[in-house]
Amino acid sequence: MRTLRENAGLPPSGGTPAGITFSTTVNAVRATSLTGTEGKVVQVWINYDRYATQADGSPDDEPLKDETTDLLLKWQNGAWRITNEPEYLEKRSFPRAYFPDSNVSWADGWQQVRHAG
């Protein structure tokens, strides 16, 4: 959490400064099942951009662009929930980098997210 805060230009601990807001734009996703065809646990890689708007309405001078992260989701009690169970952490995969016009990214399972506009 400390690294995320520092990357966002915030102090290492504490609350979010009054009036600042964050938004993200997801560029692409890559989802794979960690439980075979049953699909009760999935790993989702997300490529995104993160923007901030300061309390005075001014934009982020250094938005995070082309960031990539993953999470493990487990279907429990009728909803997808984040899991860090060791048996699934061991099954994680690491994709090729996402590039919008890359056949290699497409073949690796990345799917571009379209935005209404």
C-alpha positions in Angstrom: 0.0 0.0 0.0 2.8 2.4 0.8 4.3 2.0 -2.7 0.9 2.7 -4.3 0.4 5.8 -2.2 3.9 7.1 -3.0 3.4 6.4 -6.7 0.2 8.5 -6.5 2.2 11.4 -5.0 0.7 10.9 -1.5 2.5 10.6 1.8 3.4 7.0 2.7 0.5 6.8 5.2 -2.7 8.6 6.1 -5.9 9.5 4.3 -6.5 10.9 0.8 -6.1 14.6 0.7 -9.5 16.4 0.7 -11.0 16.9 -2.7 -8.6 14.7 -4.7 -10.2 12.1 -6.9 -8.8 9.2 -8.9 -10.1 7.6 -12.1 -8.8 4.7 -14.2 -9.2 3.7 -17.8 -8.8 0.0 -18.5 -7.1 -0.6 -21.8 -7.0 -4.4 -21.9 -7.6 -7.5 -19.8 -6.3 -11.1 -19.8 -8.3 -13.6 -17.8 -7.3 -17.3 -17.3 -8.8 -20.0 -15.2 -6.6 -21.5 -12.5 -9.0 -24.4 -12.0 -9.2 -25.8 -15.5 -12.6 -25.7 -17.3 -14.5 -25.3 -14.0 -13.3 -21.6 -13.8 -14.0 -21.1 -10.1 -10.7 -19.3 -9.6 -9.4 -16.9 -12.3 -6.4 -14.7 -12.7 -7.1 -11.4 -14.3 -4.4 -9.2 -15.7 -5.4 -5.5 -16.2 -3.6 -2.9 -18.3 -4.8 0.6 -17.3 -4.1 4.3 -17.1 -4.7 6.2 -13.8 -5.6 9.9 -13.6 -6.1 12.2 -10.6 -8.0 15.5 -10.3 -6.9 17.8 -7.5 -9.3 19.7 -5.2 -9.1 22.8 -7.3 -10.1 20.9 -10.5 -6.6 20.9 -12.0 -5.5 17.7 -13.8 -2.8 15.2 -12.8 0.6 16.4 -14.1 2.0 12.9 -14.1 -0.8 10.3 -14.7 0.2 6.7 -14.6 0.1 5.3 -18.1 0.3 1.7 -19.3 0.3 0.2 -15.8 -0.2 -3.5 -15.5 -1.4 -5.5 -12.5 -3.1 -8.8 -11.7 -5.5 -10.2 -9.2 -6.9 -13.6 -8.3 -10.7 -13.9 -8.1 -12.6 -16.9 -6.5 -16.3 -17.5 -7.0 -17.7 -17.6 -3.4 -21.2 -17.2 -2.1 -22.5 -16.0 -5.4 -19.8 -13.3 -6.0 -16.3 -12.9 -7.2 -13.9 -12.2 -4.3 -10.2 -11.5 -4.2 -8.1 -14.5 -3.0 -4.5 -14.9 -2.0 -4.6 -18.6 -1.2 -1.2 -20.1 -1.6 -2.4 -23.0 -3.8 -3.6 -20.4 -6.4 -0.7 -18.0 -6.1 1.5 -20.9 -7.2 -0.5 -21.3 -10.4 -0.2 -17.7 -11.5 1.0 -17.0 -15.0 2.9 -14.0 -16.3 1.8 -12.8 -19.8 3.7 -11.1 -22.5 3.5 -7.3 -22.3 0.3 -5.7 -23.7 0.6 -3.6 -26.8 -2.6 -2.5 -28.6 -1.5 -3.4 -32.1 0.5 -6.6 -31.3 -0.4 -10.0 -32.7 1.7 -11.4 -29.9 -0.4 -9.8 -27.2 -3.6 -11.0 -28.9 -2.2 -14.6 -29.2 -1.3 -14.4 -25.4 -4.9 -13.7 -24.5 -5.0 -10.0 -24.1 -8.4 -8.5 -25.1 -8.7 -4.8 -25.7 -11.4 -2.9 -23.8 -13.5 -0.6 -26.0 -14.8 2.6 -24.6 -18.0 4.4 -25.6 -17.1 7.8 -27.0 
